[in-house]
Amino acid sequence: MRKFVAHRAKRLISNATVSLLNPHHHHQSSLSSSNHYYYYYSSILPRFFTSDTSMASNNSTPPLTVDSLNPKVLKCEYAVRGEIVSLAQKLQQDLQANPGSHPFEEIIYCNIGNPQSLGQQPITFFREVLALCDHPNIIDRSETQGLFSADSIDRAWQILDQIPGRATGAYSHSQGIKGLRDTIAAGIEARDGFPADPNDIFLTDGASPAVHMMMQLLIRSENDGIFCPIPQYPLYSASIALHGGTLVPYYLDEATGWGLEISELKKQLEAARQKGITVRALVVINPGNPTGQVLAEENQRDIVEFCKKEGLVLLADEVYQENIYVPEKQFHSFKKVARSMGYGDKDIPLVSFQSVSKGYYGECGKRGGYMEVTGFSPEVREQIYKVASVNLCSNISGQILASLVMSPPKVGDESYESYSAEKDGILLSLARRAKVI
């Protein structure tokens, strides 16, 4: 049957083509199917391919110019990947094409945290688990036992059992694989000492898409403002501009170790309101980027109280929580601080961001991360889920890594000593670089 249909279609198209090339071959009286094909090929298609200048637009202006682009895109700036990086790439091409053409032999990109590009080796346990999850057919092979640790094999089986169909190439739930969110929630609870709900976890392709998602939800027009620290990581100024909002700056105090002064927040909030701007959220980067400060717990409590009083969503960028090199400093998540103050799940809207790109793991290219969303009504949560669903889901390798970061090998595990040694070595190297810089 399929051969007949194919042959019939081929004959009709062939006849129509002949008719197109030789109109006299076609008989007007014919009501066959080929007549319809002839009409299509001879009458309709030429309209799309005609060289008749009368069919062409008299407007010589290109359909898209810089001036006709979305003005929000033009307003957006992202210096981390801007002109300096473009110049560095050009110099690198010069060096490759003409060695010795410059008084240096190598370009080292320090514009963004990207440690594996500078030679940092990935954590073995993480990569073993990823490899086994992506190719489960090798798990039961005898040679695998000699190449992979028993812990990584066991963890890979645990993860695969949580993935429908054990297929890392399939879409997942829009918030991420439920079992992996369970693991992350357990890791958050172990870190903070307060309960965490896996349904509050949204796994994302790094922290940046999560930030964009929240900006998209919060910003309605340029009359909506987002508090943002200065200095800041330019993701925030760029995303605020891209989504059409207004950046409301608050300035960190270098004299107090780049601390956040509540008096500064109050001053900037009043100034914004006088301009008719509705400030909707406060971004806090802790530990800081680029300043490197670690907020004192007392300062964090003041920030929580300020957000509660002023009705602001607290956006806590906590992706550098592992990058603390001063013994007397300690990371406390804003969720932990809020819960210790007696605020529950419904008392203050809080979004916490985490990424596998930072810390000691530095898995930037795997694009893994998550946001923990608490303090929002069910109706708002439904809209957050809807926006997440538009992107279908985050990549599965990043999801797996996020779960591994929040649940690494523990004391007593076979992999713990080697994992701990690799982690300490990386952290020591990062600490040395931090002091040098």
HELIX and SHEET records of a PDB file:
HELIX    1   1 ARG A    2  LEU A   21  1                                  20    
HELIX    2   2 PRO A   23  HIS A   25  5                                   3    
HELIX    3   3 SER A   33  TYR A   39  1                                   7    
HELIX    4   4 TYR A   40  ILE A   44  3                                   5    
HELIX    5   5 LEU A   45  PHE A   49  1                                   5    
HELIX    6   6 THR A   53  MET A   55  5                                   3    
HELIX    7   7 VAL A   66  SER A   68  5                                   3    
HELIX    8   8 PRO A   71  LYS A   75  1                                   5    
HELIX    9   9 ALA A   79  ARG A   81  5                                   3    
HELIX   10  10 GLU A   83  ALA A   97  1                                  15    
HELIX   11  11 PRO A  115  LEU A  118  5                                   4    
HELIX   12  12 THR A  124  ASP A  134  1                                  11    
HELIX   13  13 PRO A  136  ILE A  138  5                                   3    
HELIX   14  14 SER A  142  LEU A  147  1                                   6    
HELIX   15  15 ALA A  150  GLN A  162  1                                  13    
HELIX   16  16 PRO A  164  ARG A  166  5                                   3    
HELIX   17  17 LYS A  178  ASP A  192  1                                  15    
HELIX   18  18 PRO A  198  ASP A  200  5                                   3    
HELIX   19  19 ALA A  207  LEU A  218  1                                  12    
HELIX   20  20 LEU A  235  LEU A  242  1                                   8    
HELIX   21  21 GLU A  254  THR A  256  5                                   3    
HELIX   22  22 ILE A  262  GLN A  274  1                                  13    
HELIX   23  23 GLU A  297  GLU A  310  1                                  14    
HELIX   24  24 PHE A  334  SER A  340  1                                   7    
HELIX   25  25 CYS A  364  LYS A  366  5                                   3    
HELIX   26  26 PRO A  378  VAL A  390  1                                  13    
HELIX   27  27 ILE A  396  VAL A  405  1                                  10    
HELIX   28  28 TYR A  416  VAL A  436  1                                  21    
SHEET    1   A 7 ILE A 201  THR A 204  0                                        
SHEET    2   A 7 GLY A 369  THR A 374 -1                                        
SHEET    3   A 7 LEU A 350  SER A 355 -1                                        
SHEET    4   A 7 VAL A 313  ASP A 317  1                                        
SHEET    5   A 7 THR A 278  ILE A 285  1                                        
SHEET    6   A 7 ASP A 224  ILE A 230  1                                        
SHEET    7   A 7 THR A 246  TYR A 251  1                                        
END                                                                             
